[in-house]
Amino acid sequence: MFLQPYGIRRPVCREVVQLYARCSPGELVLLRSRRADVQRWCASELAEAVAARVEVAAAAEAAWWKQRRDELDAAAETEGWSTGQLAAARRRLAAEHAELRAAGVLRGARGAWVLPAVREVLAERGWLTRRWRPVPPGARRGRPWGAADAGYRAQVVLQLPDELAELLVRACWWTSAPAVATLQQWYDQHGDHWRGERHGGRRGWSGSAPSQADLAARNRAAARIVTTGQVLREALQRAVSADPVDG
């Protein structure tokens, strides 16, 4: 769903629609109707650091689950709970777990572990308090037009809440829109190749290669384009820095 779709698979049921999109060479993003699974490329060192910290958090969360389930089972046996009472207690336990996950206390999955940092990054950019219009139909979503390619050798898959993922997509697109328009005007004037060649019969081409000043202006415009991957990598790095792991 990030960037232009190159293929839509048939949904496995009516409530789950999967939309695949190529975000950069080798990068794939999958969004579902009820959750967002984001596969994001990053440096190998960052991916390894995330994995080490999530492993520690997952062990802590598993220990919490075991303790709480043992307490529940002991109470059920001691007090002679009925099947209905036991089921209700387990539902309350699941709700407690969800609340602790949302509060950032239990962080035993990659998405839960990085979620507080994602919200911090969005808040610092002033994006959480704004109401963003939807991305225009057919437009590139997570990776706006003109974004520079970056090569990474590792990837981190995050599961993010739908509403947060959609906010991230919209904020990146509209924040980048002025720079995208500037970059498109630049290519109309100088051509769509670094030597200034004219491709596709575009009008307004100057007929000569761009100057160094022109190229610098193009680079400044491209640098103002913000992608979802850029924001998520920033959040991952922040979460790693805030969560040291011994050894």
C-alpha positions in Angstrom: 0.0 0.0 0.0 3.0 2.2 0.3 3.8 3.6 -3.2 2.1 2.7 -6.4 0.6 -0.8 -6.4 2.1 -3.3 -8.8 -0.4 -6.0 -7.9 -3.5 -6.7 -5.8 -4.1 -10.3 -4.6 -7.6 -11.6 -4.1 -8.6 -11.3 -0.4 -8.7 -14.4 1.6 -12.0 -13.1 3.1 -14.1 -10.0 2.6 -12.7 -8.3 5.7 -9.0 -8.7 4.8 -7.8 -7.0 1.6 -4.0 -7.2 0.9 -2.4 -4.6 -1.2 1.3 -5.0 -2.2 3.5 -2.2 -3.5 7.1 -1.8 -4.5 8.7 0.9 -2.4 12.3 0.8 -3.6 14.4 -2.0 -5.1 13.7 -5.1 -3.1 11.4 -3.3 -0.6 7.9 -4.6 0.0 5.1 -3.3 2.2 1.9 -5.2 3.2 -1.0 -3.4 4.8 -4.2 -5.2 5.9 -7.6 -3.9 6.8 -7.1 -4.5 10.5 -3.4 -4.2 10.9 -0.3 -2.9 9.1 2.6 -5.2 8.6 5.5 -3.0 7.4 8.6 -4.6 6.0 11.3 -1.9 6.1 14.9 -2.2 4.9 17.6 -0.8 7.2 21.3 -1.3 8.1 22.3 -4.7 9.3 23.6 -3.3 12.6 20.3 -1.6 13.3 18.3 -4.8 12.5 20.5 -6.8 14.8 20.2 -4.3 17.6 16.4 -4.3 17.3 16.3 -8.1 17.3 18.5 -8.3 20.5 16.3 -5.8 22.4 13.0 -7.4 21.2 14.2 -10.8 22.4 14.8 -9.4 25.9 11.4 -7.7 25.9 9.7 -10.9 24.6 11.2 -12.9 27.5 9.9 -10.4 30.0 6.4 -10.4 28.5 6.4 -14.2 28.4 7.3 -14.2 32.1 4.5 -11.8 32.9 2.0 -14.0 31.0 3.2 -17.1 32.9 2.9 -15.5 36.3 -0.6 -14.0 35.6 -1.9 -17.3 34.1 -0.5 -19.3 37.0 -2.2 -16.9 39.5 -5.5 -17.2 37.5 -5.4 -21.0 37.4 -4.6 -21.2 41.1 -7.5 -18.9 41.9 -9.8 -20.9 39.7 -8.9 -24.2 41.4 -9.0 -22.8 45.0 -12.3 -21.0 44.5 -13.9 -23.6 42.3 -14.7 -21.3 39.4 -17.2 -22.4 36.8 -16.3 -22.6 33.1 -17.9 -19.3 32.5 -16.1 -17.6 35.4 -12.8 -18.9 34.1 -13.5 -17.7 30.6 -14.4 -14.2 31.9 -11.2 -14.0 33.9 -9.2 -14.9 30.9 -10.9 -12.2 28.9 -10.0 -9.7 31.6 -6.4 -10.9 31.5 -6.3 -10.5 27.7 -7.7 -6.9 28.1 -5.1 -6.2 30.7 -2.4 -7.4 28.4 -3.7 -5.2 25.6 -3.7 -2.1 27.9 -0.1 -2.8 29.0 0.9 -3.2 25.3 -0.8 0.1 24.4 0.9 1.8 27.3 4.4 0.6 26.2 4.9 -1.5 29.4 4.9 -4.8 27.6 6.9 -4.7 24.4 7.4 -8.3 23.4 7.0 -7.8 19.7 8.8 -5.5 17.2 5.8 -3.3 16.6 5.0 -2.9 20.3 8.6 -2.3 21.1 9.1 0.5 18.6 5.6 2.0 18.8 6.4 4.6 21.6 9.4 5.8 19.5 7.3 6.1 16.4 4.8 8.2 18.3 7.6 10.4 19.7 9.0 11.0 16.2 5.6 11.9 14.8 4.9 14.2 17.7 8.2 16.0 17.3 7.4 16.6 13.6 4.0 18.0 14.7 2.2 15.4 12.7 0.1 13.8 15.5 -2.0 16.9 16.2 -2.8 17.6 12.5 -5.7 16.3 10.5 -4.2 15.0 7.2 -6.2 14.7 4.0 -6.2 11.3 2.3 -3.5 10.6 -0.3 -4.9 11.3 -3.8 -6.0 8.1 -5.5 -3.3 6.5 -7.6 -0.5 8.5 -5.9 2.6 7.0 -4.4 1.9 6.5 -0.7 4.8 5.6 1.5 7.5 6.7 -0.9 6.6 10.0 -2.6 7.6 10.7 -6.2 11.2 11.7 -6.5 12.5 10.2 -3.3 16.1 9.2 -3.5 17.0 5.5 -3.4 19.0 4.1 -0.5 20.6 0.7 -0.3 20.2 -1.5 2.8 21.2 -5.1 3.5 18.7 -6.0 6.3 15.0 -5.6 7.0 12.7 -5.2 10.0 9.1 -6.2 9.9 6.8 -4.1 12.1 3.1 -4.5 12.9 1.6 -1.0 13.4 -2.0 0.1 14.2 -3.9 0.9 11.1 -4.7 4.5 12.2 -1.1 5.2 12.9 0.2 3.7 9.7 -2.4 5.7 7.7 -1.4 8.9 9.5 2.3 8.3 8.7 1.5 7.7 5.0 -0.6 10.8 4.7 1.8 13.0 6.7 4.8 11.9 4.5 2.9 12.5 1.3 1.5 16.0 2.1 4.7 17.1 3.8 6.7 16.1 0.7 4.2 17.6 -1.8 5.8 21.0 -2.2 9.2 19.5 -2.7 7.8 17.0 -5.2 6.2 19.8 -7.2 9.5 21.7 -7.2 11.4 18.6 -8.3 8.9 17.9 -11.1 9.3 21.5 -12.4 13.0 21.0 -12.3 12.8 17.9 -14.5 10.4 19.7 -16.9 13.1 22.4 -17.4 16.3 20.3 -17.3 15.2 16.9 -18.5 14.8 13.6 -16.6 18.4 12.5 -16.7 21.4 13.9 -14.8 23.0 15.0 -18.1 19.9 17.0 -19.0 18.6 14.7 -21.7 15.0 14.9 -22.8 13.0 11.8 -22.3 9.4 11.1 -23.1 8.8 14.3 -25.2 8.5 16.6 -22.2 8.0 20.3 -23.0 10.0 23.1 -21.6 13.3 21.5 -21.8 16.2 24.0 -21.9 18.2 21.9 -24.4 21.4 22.0 -22.3 22.7 20.1 -19.3 21.9 21.6 -15.9 24.6 23.7 -14.2 26.1 22.8 -10.8 23.8 25.3 -9.2 20.8 23.6 -10.9 21.9 20.2 -9.7 22.3 21.6 -6.1 18.8 23.0 -6.3 17.5 19.6 -7.4 19.3 17.9 -4.5 17.9 20.3 -2.0 14.4 19.7 -3.3 14.9 15.9 -3.1 16.2 16.1 0.4 12.9 17.7 1.6 11.0 14.6 0.5 10.1 12.4 3.5 9.4 8.7 3.2 7.7 6.3 5.6 10.9 4.3 5.7 12.9 7.3 6.7 10.6 8.0 9.6 10.5 4.4 10.8 14.3 4.0 10.6 14.5 7.1 12.8 12.1 5.6 15.3 14.0 2.3 15.3 17.3 4.1 16.0 15.7 6.1 18.7 14.3 3.1 20.4 17.6 1.3 20.2 19.4 4.2 21.7 16.9 4.4 24.6 17.1 0.7 25.4 20.7 -0.4 26.0 21.3 -4.2 26.2 24.1 -5.6 28.3 26.7 -7.7 26.5 
